[in-house]
Amino acid sequence: GEFIETHRGWSVDDKSVARSFEFADFVEAMQFVNDVATVSERAFHHPDIHISWNRVTIVLSTHSEGGITEKDLRLAAEIGALGGADPAR
């Protein structure tokens, strides 16, 4: 709904919110992952991170709640604002 309309590139299902980011190369992808780690640790909320060379996929869910919570959406917004990377196609 509303989150998807204002946060381009993210997808939401019953259990999680996810987005893939594409970078020029592996080094840029890893720098982004390190930035994600920093904001995630600060929020004390940690996404699943899938790395495939220049593509990073972030999946957020509040496992203790069995689905998506405000924590997930807040962190997704913060992660989306990080690198300015275009959503991967």
N, CA, C and O atoms as CSV, one atom per row, in Angstrom:
chain,resi,resn,atom,element,x,y,z
A,1,GLY,N,N,0.796,-1.183,0.000
A,1,GLY,CA,C,0.000,0.000,0.000
A,1,GLY,C,C,0.845,1.255,0.000
A,1,GLY,O,O,1.623,1.510,-0.919
A,2,GLU,N,N,0.672,2.025,1.048
A,2,GLU,CA,C,1.269,3.350,1.138
A,2,GLU,C,C,2.793,3.315,1.110
A,2,GLU,O,O,3.416,4.148,0.453
A,3,PHE,N,N,3.404,2.357,1.819
A,3,PHE,CA,C,4.861,2.262,1.850
A,3,PHE,C,C,5.423,2.065,0.447
A,3,PHE,O,O,6.393,2.716,0.060
A,4,ILE,N,N,4.813,1.172,-0.303
A,4,ILE,CA,C,5.285,0.844,-1.657
A,4,ILE,C,C,5.194,2.074,-2.572
A,4,ILE,O,O,6.065,2.299,-3.412
A,5,GLU,N,N,4.141,2.854,-2.398
A,5,GLU,CA,C,3.954,4.046,-3.236
A,5,GLU,C,C,5.043,5.083,-2.988
A,5,GLU,O,O,5.432,5.800,-3.910
A,6,THR,N,N,5.539,5.173,-1.756
A,6,THR,CA,C,6.508,6.214,-1.418
A,6,THR,C,C,7.947,5.700,-1.362
A,6,THR,O,O,8.875,6.495,-1.214
A,7,HIS,N,N,8.148,4.389,-1.478
A,7,HIS,CA,C,9.493,3.811,-1.410
A,7,HIS,C,C,9.708,2.899,-2.614
A,7,HIS,O,O,9.476,1.691,-2.563
A,8,ARG,N,N,10.161,3.527,-3.697
A,8,ARG,CA,C,10.334,2.863,-4.976
A,8,ARG,C,C,11.262,1.654,-4.881
A,8,ARG,O,O,12.312,1.722,-4.242
A,9,GLY,N,N,10.880,0.567,-5.507
A,9,GLY,CA,C,11.747,-0.596,-5.613
A,9,GLY,C,C,11.515,-1.665,-4.569
A,9,GLY,O,O,11.971,-2.796,-4.734
A,10,TRP,N,N,10.810,-1.330,-3.492
A,10,TRP,CA,C,10.547,-2.324,-2.460
A,10,TRP,C,C,9.313,-3.140,-2.831
A,10,TRP,O,O,8.389,-2.630,-3.465
A,11,SER,N,N,9.305,-4.412,-2.430
A,11,SER,CA,C,8.106,-5.233,-2.591
A,11,SER,C,C,7.725,-5.777,-1.226
A,11,SER,O,O,8.585,-6.012,-0.378
A,12,VAL,N,N,6.448,-5.972,-1.024
A,12,VAL,CA,C,5.939,-6.437,0.262
A,12,VAL,C,C,5.079,-7.669,0.029
A,12,VAL,O,O,4.248,-7.696,-0.878
A,13,ASP,N,N,5.289,-8.697,0.865
A,13,ASP,CA,C,4.353,-9.821,0.868
A,13,ASP,C,C,3.860,-9.997,2.303
A,13,ASP,O,O,4.054,-9.110,3.134
A,14,ASP,N,N,3.235,-11.114,2.598
A,14,ASP,CA,C,2.652,-11.312,3.936
A,14,ASP,C,C,3.693,-11.280,5.045
A,14,ASP,O,O,3.399,-10.866,6.167
A,15,LYS,N,N,4.906,-11.717,4.734
A,15,LYS,CA,C,5.900,-11.929,5.783
A,15,LYS,C,C,7.080,-10.972,5.762
A,15,LYS,O,O,7.768,-10.832,6.774
A,16,SER,N,N,7.338,-10.302,4.625
A,16,SER,CA,C,8.561,-9.512,4.549
A,16,SER,C,C,8.460,-8.368,3.549
A,16,SER,O,O,7.553,-8.310,2.719
A,17,VAL,N,N,9.424,-7.462,3.662
A,17,VAL,CA,C,9.599,-6.375,2.707
A,17,VAL,C,C,11.000,-6.537,2.133
A,17,VAL,O,O,11.952,-6.765,2.879
A,18,ALA,N,N,11.135,-6.422,0.807
A,18,ALA,CA,C,12.411,-6.742,0.159
A,18,ALA,C,C,12.707,-5.778,-0.980
A,18,ALA,O,O,11.809,-5.196,-1.588
A,19,ARG,N,N,14.005,-5.632,-1.243
A,19,ARG,CA,C,14.434,-4.821,-2.391
A,19,ARG,C,C,15.829,-5.275,-2.808
A,19,ARG,O,O,16.665,-5.605,-1.967
A,20,SER,N,N,16.068,-5.289,-4.114
A,20,SER,CA,C,17.406,-5.553,-4.648
A,20,SER,C,C,18.023,-4.250,-5.123
A,20,SER,O,O,17.347,-3.399,-5.702
A,21,PHE,N,N,19.308,-4.108,-4.872
A,21,PHE,CA,C,20.073,-2.936,-5.284
A,21,PHE,C,C,21.184,-3.413,-6.197
A,21,PHE,O,O,21.783,-4.460,-5.953
A,22,GLU,N,N,21.462,-2.661,-7.240
A,22,GLU,CA,C,22.526,-3.027,-8.169
A,22,GLU,C,C,23.610,-1.952,-8.161
A,22,GLU,O,O,23.315,-0.757,-8.156
A,23,PHE,N,N,24.868,-2.395,-8.162
A,23,PHE,CA,C,26.006,-1.487,-8.079
A,23,PHE,C,C,26.954,-1.725,-9.243
A,23,PHE,O,O,26.799,-2.683,-10.000
A,24,ALA,N,N,27.934,-0.844,-9.377
A,24,ALA,CA,C,28.889,-0.947,-10.488
A,24,ALA,C,C,29.728,-2.214,-10.383
A,24,ALA,O,O,30.077,-2.822,-11.394
A,25,ASP,N,N,30.050,-2.606,-9.154
A,25,ASP,CA,C,30.923,-3.766,-8.976
A,25,ASP,C,C,30.794,-4.312,-7.557
A,25,ASP,O,O,30.020,-3.798,-6.749
A,26,PHE,N,N,31.551,-5.345,-7.272
A,26,PHE,CA,C,31.521,-6.030,-5.984
A,26,PHE,C,C,31.928,-5.084,-4.849
A,26,PHE,O,O,31.304,-5.091,-3.788
A,27,VAL,N,N,32.956,-4.282,-5.061
A,27,VAL,CA,C,33.451,-3.386,-4.010
A,27,VAL,C,C,32.361,-2.400,-3.588
A,27,VAL,O,O,32.148,-2.184,-2.395
A,28,GLU,N,N,31.678,-1.808,-4.554
A,28,GLU,CA,C,30.579,-0.886,-4.234
A,28,GLU,C,C,29.459,-1.607,-3.491
A,28,GLU,O,O,28.881,-1.069,-2.547
A,29,ALA,N,N,29.163,-2.820,-3.922
A,29,ALA,CA,C,28.122,-3.612,-3.258
A,29,ALA,C,C,28.498,-3.859,-1.799
A,29,ALA,O,O,27.654,-3.747,-0.910
A,30,MET,N,N,29.757,-4.191,-1.555
A,30,MET,CA,C,30.196,-4.472,-0.192
A,30,MET,C,C,30.219,-3.206,0.666
A,30,MET,O,O,29.954,-3.271,1.866
A,31,GLN,N,N,30.530,-2.071,0.072
A,31,GLN,CA,C,30.467,-0.809,0.824
A,31,GLN,C,C,29.030,-0.537,1.264
A,31,GLN,O,O,28.784,-0.096,2.387
A,32,PHE,N,N,28.082,-0.806,0.358
A,32,PHE,CA,C,26.666,-0.648,0.690
A,32,PHE,C,C,26.283,-1.591,1.832
A,32,PHE,O,O,25.589,-1.186,2.764
A,33,VAL,N,N,26.731,-2.842,1.765
A,33,VAL,CA,C,26.431,-3.824,2.820
A,33,VAL,C,C,26.966,-3.331,4.166
A,33,VAL,O,O,26.296,-3.471,5.190
A,34,ASN,N,N,28.156,-2.763,4.166
A,34,ASN,CA,C,28.710,-2.224,5.413
A,34,ASN,C,C,27.863,-1.073,5.949
A,34,ASN,O,O,27.658,-0.958,7.157
A,35,ASP,N,N,27.372,-0.220,5.047
A,35,ASP,CA,C,26.489,0.870,5.468
A,35,ASP,C,C,25.181,0.318,6.031
A,35,ASP,O,O,24.657,0.832,7.019
A,36,VAL,N,N,24.659,-0.731,5.396
A,36,VAL,CA,C,23.434,-1.377,5.888
A,36,VAL,C,C,23.679,-1.945,7.286
A,36,VAL,O,O,22.825,-1.832,8.165
A,37,ALA,N,N,24.846,-2.552,7.485
A,37,ALA,CA,C,25.179,-3.114,8.795
A,37,ALA,C,C,25.188,-2.032,9.867
A,37,ALA,O,O,24.710,-2.249,10.980
A,38,THR,N,N,25.730,-0.869,9.529
A,38,THR,CA,C,25.809,0.232,10.498
A,38,THR,C,C,24.425,0.709,10.918
A,38,THR,O,O,24.149,0.828,12.112
A,39,VAL,N,N,23.547,0.986,9.947
A,39,VAL,CA,C,22.208,1.485,10.305
A,39,VAL,C,C,21.375,0.390,10.963
A,39,VAL,O,O,20.532,0.680,11.812
A,40,SER,N,N,21.601,-0.858,10.582
A,40,SER,CA,C,20.859,-1.972,11.176
A,40,SER,C,C,21.246,-2.163,12.632
A,40,SER,O,O,20.387,-2.387,13.485
A,41,GLU,N,N,22.531,-2.074,12.915
A,41,GLU,CA,C,23.009,-2.223,14.285
A,41,GLU,C,C,22.481,-1.085,15.154
A,41,GLU,O,O,22.094,-1.295,16.303
A,42,ARG,N,N,22.471,0.115,14.593
A,42,ARG,CA,C,21.955,1.276,15.324
A,42,ARG,C,C,20.477,1.080,15.653
A,42,ARG,O,O,20.022,1.450,16.735
A,43,ALA,N,N,19.730,0.494,14.711
A,43,ALA,CA,C,18.294,0.249,14.918
A,43,ALA,C,C,18.044,-1.013,15.743
A,43,ALA,O,O,16.911,-1.288,16.140
A,44,PHE,N,N,19.099,-1.771,15.997
A,44,PHE,CA,C,19.009,-3.085,16.644
A,44,PHE,C,C,17.954,-3.948,15.961
A,44,PHE,O,O,17.125,-4.594,16.601
A,45,HIS,N,N,18.025,-3.930,14.637
A,45,HIS,CA,C,17.109,-4.725,13.813
A,45,HIS,C,C,17.899,-5.117,12.572
A,45,HIS,O,O,18.478,-4.255,11.910
A,46,HIS,N,N,17.930,-6.392,12.254
A,46,HIS,CA,C,18.891,-6.873,11.258
A,46,HIS,C,C,18.210,-7.598,10.104
A,46,HIS,O,O,17.476,-8.563,10.317
A,47,PRO,N,N,18.456,-7.133,8.888
A,47,PRO,CA,C,17.851,-7.769,7.707
A,47,PRO,C,C,18.616,-9.020,7.293
A,47,PRO,O,O,19.750,-9.241,7.717
A,48,ASP,N,N,17.980,-9.829,6.463
A,48,ASP,CA,C,18.707,-10.851,5.727
A,48,ASP,C,C,19.332,-10.135,4.537
A,48,ASP,O,O,18.668,-9.347,3.864
A,49,ILE,N,N,20.601,-10.404,4.279
A,49,ILE,CA,C,21.330,-9.748,3.199
A,49,ILE,C,C,21.865,-10.820,2.263
A,49,ILE,O,O,22.618,-11.700,2.681
A,50,HIS,N,N,21.473,-10.741,0.995
A,50,HIS,CA,C,21.932,-11.693,-0.018
A,50,HIS,C,C,22.820,-10.930,-0.996
A,50,HIS,O,O,22.404,-9.923,-1.569
A,51,ILE,N,N,24.039,-11.415,-1.180
A,51,ILE,CA,C,25.009,-10.721,-2.027
A,51,ILE,C,C,25.364,-11.595,-3.217
A,51,ILE,O,O,25.725,-12.761,-3.056
A,52,SER,N,N,25.260,-11.030,-4.401
A,52,SER,CA,C,25.661,-11.726,-5.614
A,52,SER,C,C,26.434,-10.751,-6.488
A,52,SER,O,O,25.852,-10.040,-7.307
A,53,TRP,N,N,27.731,-10.724,-6.310
A,53,TRP,CA,C,28.668,-9.820,-6.977
A,53,TRP,C,C,28.233,-8.364,-6.842
A,53,TRP,O,O,28.556,-7.728,-5.838
A,54,ASN,N,N,27.509,-7.811,-7.823
A,54,ASN,CA,C,27.159,-6.391,-7.746
A,54,ASN,C,C,25.708,-6.172,-7.334
A,54,ASN,O,O,25.219,-5.042,-7.361
A,55,ARG,N,N,25.025,-7.233,-6.955
A,55,ARG,CA,C,23.614,-7.136,-6.574
A,55,ARG,C,C,23.463,-7.528,-5.105
A,55,ARG,O,O,23.961,-8.561,-4.657
A,56,VAL,N,N,22.759,-6.667,-4.379
A,56,VAL,CA,C,22.507,-6.920,-2.965
A,56,VAL,C,C,20.994,-6.923,-2.759
A,56,VAL,O,O,20.311,-5.970,-3.135
A,57,THR,N,N,20.478,-7.985,-2.168
A,57,THR,CA,C,19.051,-8.057,-1.866
A,57,THR,C,C,18.873,-8.019,-0.359
A,57,THR,O,O,19.481,-8.795,0.379
A,58,ILE,N,N,18.029,-7.100,0.079
A,58,ILE,CA,C,17.734,-6.905,1.498
A,58,ILE,C,C,16.329,-7.434,1.748
A,58,ILE,O,O,15.391,-7.085,1.031
A,59,VAL,N,N,16.186,-8.278,2.766
A,59,VAL,CA,C,14.874,-8.799,3.154
A,59,VAL,C,C,14.674,-8.503,4.639
A,59,VAL,O,O,15.477,-8.904,5.481
A,60,LEU,N,N,13.599,-7.802,4.938
A,60,LEU,CA,C,13.292,-7.427,6.319
A,60,LEU,C,C,12.014,-8.087,6.788
A,60,LEU,O,O,11.009,-8.109,6.077
A,61,SER,N,N,12.065,-8.623,7.995
A,61,SER,CA,C,10.902,-9.217,8.631
A,61,SER,C,C,11.164,-9.217,10.129
A,61,SER,O,O,12.313,-9.321,10.560
A,62,THR,N,N,10.123,-9.102,10.910
A,62,THR,CA,C,10.282,-9.216,12.365
A,62,THR,C,C,9.890,-10.634,12.737
A,62,THR,O,O,8.718,-10.939,12.956
A,63,HIS,N,N,10.905,-11.498,12.806
A,63,HIS,CA,C,10.645,-12.934,13.004
A,63,HIS,C,C,9.858,-13.193,14.284
A,63,HIS,O,O,8.997,-14.072,14.317
A,64,SER,N,N,10.152,-12.430,15.339
A,64,SER,CA,C,9.464,-12.636,16.618
A,64,SER,C,C,7.975,-12.302,16.524
A,64,SER,O,O,7.173,-12.778,17.327
A,65,GLU,N,N,7.614,-11.481,15.537
A,65,GLU,CA,C,6.212,-11.102,15.357
A,65,GLU,C,C,5.557,-11.872,14.202
A,65,GLU,O,O,4.352,-11.760,13.976
A,66,GLY,N,N,6.364,-12.651,13.478
A,66,GLY,CA,C,5.819,-13.456,12.389
A,66,GLY,C,C,5.438,-12.661,11.150
A,66,GLY,O,O,4.590,-13.096,10.370
A,67,GLY,N,N,6.053,-11.507,10.961
A,67,GLY,CA,C,5.718,-10.725,9.768
A,67,GLY,C,C,6.346,-9.352,9.796
A,67,GLY,O,O,7.379,-9.137,10.431
A,68,ILE,N,N,5.709,-8.420,9.097
A,68,ILE,CA,C,6.236,-7.068,8.953
A,68,ILE,C,C,5.712,-6.191,10.081
A,68,ILE,O,O,4.530,-6.217,10.422
A,69,THR,N,N,6.640,-5.406,10.654
A,69,THR,CA,C,6.242,-4.431,11.669
A,69,THR,C,C,6.767,-3.058,11.254
A,69,THR,O,O,7.451,-2.914,10.240
A,70,GLU,N,N,6.432,-2.065,12.055
A,70,GLU,CA,C,6.897,-0.698,11.820
A,70,GLU,C,C,8.425,-0.638,11.795
A,70,GLU,O,O,9.009,0.162,11.064
A,71,LYS,N,N,9.071,-1.496,12.603
A,71,LYS,CA,C,10.545,-1.556,12.624
A,71,LYS,C,C,11.090,-1.874,11.237
A,71,LYS,O,O,12.071,-1.277,10.792
A,72,ASP,N,N,10.448,-2.814,10.564
A,72,ASP,CA,C,10.897,-3.214,9.225
A,72,ASP,C,C,10.756,-2.060,8.239
A,72,ASP,O,O,11.666,-1.795,7.454
A,73,LEU,N,N,9.633,-1.386,8.281
A,73,LEU,CA,C,9.375,-0.308,7.326
A,73,LEU,C,C,10.301,0.880,7.585
A,73,LEU,O,O,10.785,1.513,6.646
A,74,ARG,N,N,10.544,1.180,8.865
A,74,ARG,CA,C,11.469,2.267,9.207
A,74,ARG,C,C,12.875,1.975,8.699
A,74,ARG,O,O,13.522,2.834,8.099
A,75,LEU,N,N,13.343,0.739,8.950
A,75,LEU,CA,C,14.696,0.381,8.524
A,75,LEU,C,C,14.779,0.302,6.998
A,75,LEU,O,O,15.790,0.694,6.416
A,76,ALA,N,N,13.739,-0.195,6.354
A,76,ALA,CA,C,13.719,-0.250,4.889
A,76,ALA,C,C,13.865,1.154,4.311
A,76,ALA,O,O,14.613,1.356,3.355
A,77,ALA,N,N,13.163,2.112,4.879
A,77,ALA,CA,C,13.251,3.494,4.403
A,77,ALA,C,C,14.670,4.029,4.581
A,77,ALA,O,O,15.198,4.711,3.702
A,78,GLU,N,N,15.281,3.716,5.720
A,78,GLU,CA,C,16.651,4.168,5.977
A,78,GLU,C,C,17.643,3.527,5.003
A,78,GLU,O,O,18.532,4.194,4.475
A,79,ILE,N,N,17.475,2.236,4.779
A,79,ILE,CA,C,18.362,1.515,3.851
A,79,ILE,C,C,18.182,2.055,2.431
A,79,ILE,O,O,19.158,2.242,1.705
A,80,GLY,N,N,16.946,2.300,2.044
A,80,GLY,CA,C,16.663,2.816,0.711
A,80,GLY,C,C,17.302,4.172,0.467
A,80,GLY,O,O,17.639,4.511,-0.667
A,81,ALA,N,N,17.469,4.955,1.544
A,81,ALA,CA,C,18.042,6.297,1.413
A,81,ALA,C,C,19.572,6.275,1.416
A,81,ALA,O,O,20.203,7.300,1.159
A,82,LEU,N,N,20.166,5.128,1.701
A,82,LEU,CA,C,21.616,5.049,1.893
A,82,LEU,C,C,22.456,5.407,0.674
A,82,LEU,O,O,23.072,6.471,0.607
A,83,GLY,N,N,22.461,4.495,-0.280
A,83,GLY,CA,C,23.451,4.629,-1.345
A,83,GLY,C,C,22.930,5.363,-2.571
A,83,GLY,O,O,23.705,5.702,-3.465
A,84,GLY,N,N,21.645,5.609,-2.620
A,84,GLY,CA,C,21.068,6.212,-3.795
A,84,GLY,C,C,21.112,5.283,-5.006
A,84,GLY,O,O,20.937,5.723,-6.143
A,85,ALA,N,N,21.346,4.003,-4.753
A,85,ALA,CA,C,21.398,3.045,-5.867
A,85,ALA,C,C,20.009,2.858,-6.446
A,85,ALA,O,O,19.013,2.862,-5.722
A,86,ASP,N,N,19.955,2.696,-7.746
A,86,ASP,CA,C,18.672,2.396,-8.370
A,86,ASP,C,C,18.260,0.991,-8.002
A,86,ASP,O,O,19.107,0.108,-7.869
A,87,PRO,N,N,16.951,0.771,-7.833
A,87,PRO,CA,C,16.500,-0.599,-7.599
A,87,PRO,C,C,16.938,-1.474,-8.769
A,87,PRO,O,O,16.876,-1.054,-9.924
A,88,ALA,N,N,17.373,-2.673,-8.468
A,88,ALA,CA,C,17.758,-3.602,-9.530
A,88,ALA,C,C,16.519,-3.987,-10.317
A,88,ALA,O,O,15.430,-4.118,-9.759
A,89,ARG,N,N,16.692,-4.161,-11.585
A,89,ARG,CA,C,15.550,-4.521,-12.432
A,89,ARG,C,C,15.206,-5.994,-12.249
A,89,ARG,O,O,14.271,-6.492,-12.876
